[in-house]
Amino acid sequence: MPENKGRPAGGEDAGTDLADQEKLGDLLNMVIKKEIREGHNSTMLPFLSIVKRSSPTMLRHGVLTPSFCLILQGSKKLYLGQDIIYYHAGDYVTSLIDMPASGQTVHATSESPYIGLRVDLSTQEIASVIMEAGIADKPKRTQAHKAAFVGKSNSALLDAFIRLMKLPDRHQDAVFLGNLIKREMIYHLLTGCSGHLFLQMTFFTQQRDGIGKAIGWIRDNYASSFTVAELARMSNMSISGLHHKFKEVTTLGPLQYQKSIRLQEARRLMLSEAMDATSAAREVGYESPTQFNREYRRLFGLPPLRDIREIRQRQYPVTNLMDS
């Protein structure tokens, strides 16, 4: 697998200037003062969560949900298709669709834990900012890029995060002002060095036809059977064009993508809703429990019941790959 050890996918300079390093340090101190616990921490802002890891984690398979996560301290490794990407303090990882991937925290100690700030977002929110700010809504590049990538934070984005952390404790004020700051963050992402990647995926997903429609249909109908020819026809694409562009964006073919989404949802049902393996398999569209068990083990490394038991035995189970 090709390895990317320090240069994010947008082509940005991996270095952080001294002023940004100071802002990153200020932001880290503000988060640490909140006395966050190990694992995932919710906040009064529905879109913001804080992740803390005091030791490296095992490699975990999962889904990157639509969001971006800024690393304040520590480093992580992301397996995206055939690529291995390392990212560190000052970097952020973004996914604009549900994106099957694998990842792990690689540098974290009790004295210097991994700290990340995750902001949930949607392509609808990005499209709204594009329209309101008058940003060109068509990407200049026609070649498709992966829907998940690593970028470098800039001074404006860090300033916005600092103001987010300084919001008052009064819930109504924090939520209203926080949503305004979130829109500002999206603006800075769109106008930053990786802006073309945000523009491209937003353009794809907002189109009535094409790859965005194909991905959205599978996400909304993962339990339904389909053929690639049917998907190509409803997306107004050729079969070969659909295969090529789908793999460029998601790293998987359409049927592989459906399988991964099905298995991730089955895992969630067993973990969060206490559903048994047979019921979960049927719920996500499997007719054969044997096939479900085989494909589940191939993806997660263990049969369903053992996998769920081991997740529950962990002190801090991971439900979102951004939190691994």
N, C-alpha and C positions, 0 to 999 in steps of 0.2 A: 504494500500500500504506500502511495506517496505521502510524505510527511511535510506538514507546514509548521515549522517550529517557532515562528514569531511574526510572520507577516500576514496580517488578516486578509480576508478574501477580497476586499475592495481595493487593494493596492496601496493602502495607506502606509506612511512611515511608521514603523513599530515603536519608535522612540516617543517619549513623553517629555515635554519641556519642563523646566523647573517650576514655573507657575502652575502648570497643570498637576504636577506631582504634589505641590503644596495643597491644592484644592482637593486632590484625592485623599491626602492625609487628613485634612479637616473633615471631609465627609466620613472617612473611616472612624475618626474619633467620635463624631456625632452618633454614629450607629452603635459603637461599642458602649457608649454611655446609656443606651437604652436597655442594657442588661438582657440581651437576647439569649434565648436558649438554643441548645443544639438542634439542628435540623431546620424545618420550615417554620417561619414566624409570620403570621398574618398581622396586618396593621389596620388602623381605622379607615384607611383608603382601600376600597375593594380591589383596585387594580395593582396595589403595591404589596410585595412580600419581601422578607429578608431571609436569606439562607446562611446558615453557619455550619461549618464542618471543622472539627478539631483534629481530624486525622484523615489520611487518604482513604478513599472508598474503593470498593470493588467495581469492576466494569459492569455497568447495568444497561440493559436494553430497554428502550422505551420510546416515547414520542415527545418531540419538541413541540409544544403548543404555541399558538400565535402570541408572541411576547418578545421582549428583549431583556437580557440580564447583564448588568454592569458588574464586573469584578472589582472589588475594592482591595482585596488581599488574597494571596494564594494563587493557584493556577489549576487549570482543568485540561482535560484531553477529550476531544470529540471525534468520534468515528462517523463520518458522513459518506456513505457509499464506499468508494475505494480510497477516500482521503482521510488522513489523520491530522487534526488541527489542534495545536496547543494554543491556549490563550491565557493571559495573565492580568495582573492589576492594571486597570485603565482600559482594557479591552471589553467589548460587549459581544455576546452571541445573540443572534436574532433568528427567529423562524416566523415566516408570514403565513404558513399553513401548518396543519398537523403533519409533522415530518418524522417518520421513523428514523431512529439513530441510536447510537450507543455512546456512553460517556462516563467519565469518572473524575473525581477530584484527585489530583496527583501531588499537590504541595499544600499541606496543612498540618499544623501542630497545635497543641493546647495553648502554647505561648503566642503563636501567630496563626490563628485559624483562618480558613477560607471564609470570606464574607462576600456575598453577592446580593445585589438589589434587583429584583425581578419586577418588570412592569408588563402587565398583560395589555395587549392591544389587538386591534383587528384591522383588516384592510379597508373596512368601511370608515373607520376613524381616520386612517391615513388618507383615503380619498377625500374625506371632508376637509382636511387641512390643505390638501393640494388645491381644491377648488377655492377655498376661502383666501388662501395666500397667493393665488394666481400663479402657482408653479406649473411649468409646462407638464402636461399630464401624459405625454407620450415619451417613452424612453428613447434616447438617441441610438442605443444599441439594439440590434435585432436578434443577436444570439442570446439564447436563453441561459440563465444562470440558475444555480441551485436556490431553492426557496429558503434555505438556512445558510447563514454565513457569519463570519466574525469581522467586526469593525473596530475602529479605534475611537475612543471618546475624545471630544474636544472641550475647550474651555467653556463654551456656551452651554453644552450639555451638562457638564459638571456643576456649573452655576445653578442650573435649573434643579438638579438633584439636591443641592445644598438648601435651596429655598423650600423644596419639598420636605426636607427633614426639619425645617424650622417652622412648619405650619403650626398654628395654635392647637391646643388640645380639644377645643370645642368642636364637636363632631361636624355640625352643620357648616361651620366656617372651613374646616379642613377639607371636607369633601368638595365643596364648591371651588375653593381656590386650588385644590389639588388637581381637579379636572382641567382647569385653565393651564396649570403648569404642565400637565401631561400633553396637552395640545402643543405647547411650546416645545417640549422635548421632541415630539414627532416632527415639528418644523425643522429643528436642528438636525435631526437624523436625515431628513429629506434634502437639506442643503449642505450636508457634510460630504466627506469623501466617498461614502458608500451610498449616497443619495440615489444614484442610478439604479442600484439593486432594489431599493424600496419602491422606486417608481415603476420598475419593470414588473415586479410581482403584483403590485397593486393594479397596474394596467391589465395584466393577464387575468386576474381574478375578477375584475369588474366587467370584462367583456361578456357579451351574451353567448358568443360562440368561442371555440378554441380550447386551449389547454386548461384555462381557469374553470370553464364550465365542466370539463371532464373530471377534474380533481374535486370540484364542489359536489358533483353528482355522486361520486363514490363515497365521499365523506358523509353525505346525507342519506345514502342508500346502501351502506356497506353490507347489510344483511341480505341484499337482493342479488340474485345471480344475473350475470350479463356476459356477453361476448365482446371482445375488443372491437369487432366489426360494428356491433350495435352502439358501443360507446363512441366510436369514431363518427358514426352517422349522426348521432344526436348532438355531437360537438362540431359538426360541419368540418371534419378533418379527414384526410386519408388515413388508412390504417398505418402505413409506414410513418407518416408525419406525426400521428398521435404517439406511436411507440417512441420515436426519436425525441420529441419534445418532452414527453412525460418523464422519460428517464433523465433528461438534462435537468429538469426542475426538481424531481423527487428522488433521484438516484435509483428508482425502481420502475419496473413495468407496471401497467395498470392493474393486472391481476395480483402481482406481488404486493402492490400498495394496498389493495383491498384486503388481502390476507393479513398484512401487518396491522391494519386498523382494526380488523375483526378480533385478532388475538389480543391486542392491547385493550379493547373494550371488554372482552371476556375476562381478562385479568382484573380490570377495574370492578366488574360486577361481582366477582368472587371475593375480592378484597374489601370493597366498600359496602356491598349490599348482601354479603353472606350467602351468595347464590352458589349452589353446588355446580360441579364441573359440567355435568350433563345438561343442566338447565341453561348455564351460561353459553355453552356451545350452541344449543338450539336458538337461544336469543339472538346471537350474532350471525346466524345463518348456516351453521354446520348441520348437516343431516347425519353424518357419521361420527359418533364419539371417538372411534378409533383414529380417524383422520385428524380430528381435532387434537387428540392427545399427542399424535405424532408431530404435527406441525407446531404445537405449543412447545413441546420439548426441544424441537429444532431451533426455535427462536430464543427461548428463555433458558435452555440448558437443563431444565428439570421438568418432570410431568406436573400437571396443574396442581394437584393437592399438595405435593411436596414443596412446590414453589411458593404457594400461598402461605403454607405453614412457616417456611423460612422467613418470608417477608414479615409476617406478624411477630416472629421472634426477635427481629431486629428492634433495637431501641427506638430508632427513628426511621420508619418505613418511608420510602420514596414513592410518590404517586405521579410526579412530573419530572422528566429527565432534566429540566432546568435546575432542579433541586438536588441532583445526584452529587 
